[in-house]
Amino acid sequence: MPWWFWIVLWGSLVVASLALLAYLLFVTLKKGWKALSEVEAWEADFSSRLAEANSVSYRKLESPSEPAIFTPVGEAVSHYESGKQERKIDRAVRRYQRRETLGQPQRVDDLRIYAQEGAD
C-alpha cells in the first residue's frame, strides 16, 4: 500500500473520532442545560411554596406551659387522659361530618359520640 493511503486512513479516523466526540459533547451539554433549567424551575416552585408555608399563621399557645418535670405524676396522667379523650372526640366529630357530607354510612360509635357532643 502506498504511504499516502496510511495518511488518509489515519486522518479520516482522527476526524471521525473528533466528530463523534464533538457530537457527544453537544448532546451532553444540551441535556445539562435542560437539567439546569428544570432545577431552576423546581427551586422557584420550592421557594414559592416555602414562602406560602411560612406565611400561614399557626395557632399560638395561649400561655407558655410549665416544664412537665415538676408536675405530679397523677396530674400528668389525668391531663394526658383528658387530652386523649378530647382528641378522640374531635376525630370522631370530624369523621362524622366528613361521612355525612359524602353520604357514607356512619360508625355507631361516631353516632354516639356526636350525639353526646350535640347534647353538651
Buried (B, 14 or more C-beta within 10 A) or exposed (E): EEEEEEEEEEEEEEEEEEEEEEEEEEEEEEEEEEEEEEEEEEEEEEEEEEEEEEEEEEEEEEEEEEEEEEEEEEEEEEEEEEEEEEEEBEEBBEBBEEBEEEEEEEBEEBEEBBEEEEEE
